[in-house]
Amino acid sequence: MIYQFAAKVARRLLGNQCIPDDEIDIVSYGLFTIISKIMYGIISLILGALFGCWLESIFFYICFLFVKKYAGGFHAKTELRCFFISALSILLSILTIFVSKNSLPVTVIIFVISMAFSMAIVLLAPVPSKERPLDENECRRYRKVATMRVTILLITNLMMLILGLKNFCLSASIAIILAGTLLIIGKLSLKEYMTQKI
């Protein structure tokens, strides 16, 4: 669906001699990634608008991308399954923001839970995909960047909580929890895949 569209655009760029032959797969994947992120951002915005928390939902999505980019996570077997899992994850996250927003005690509890998921990200990141394994140097670099990003987000989150920006703190905390959950599931499914391969 999205990848086919991205590949079609890449082939058109190839036909117009905008890219060399040997880069069509890289360009296709890059376009797929960009289009997917924009599409899920639009879904976040629409769901946020429906629940009356569009600003918090966009902030959630930005924080989620900030952490997940280097942490990695669960990779579905098909693009359609990936779409449904991603859309459902975003829906549940925004629903949690909607139900919990303006409640300081709930925000504090979710913030504390996000600290535990931050530790999981630091300890388990990165989770490579089966299609794109990472070498030792890439793993070290990705772990360092993921640790730095989740630390920055946690400190920013704590400052938002102190300054009374509880709805944004809630959004960022839920983003960390979602990224951590997907990372744990991804690690488990990768371990199962590697066991089956042996």
Salt bridges, closest charged atoms under 4 A:
GLU56 OE2 - LYS101 NZ 3.80
GLU136 OE2 - ARG140 NH1 3.29
GLU138 OE2 - ARG132 NH2 2.92
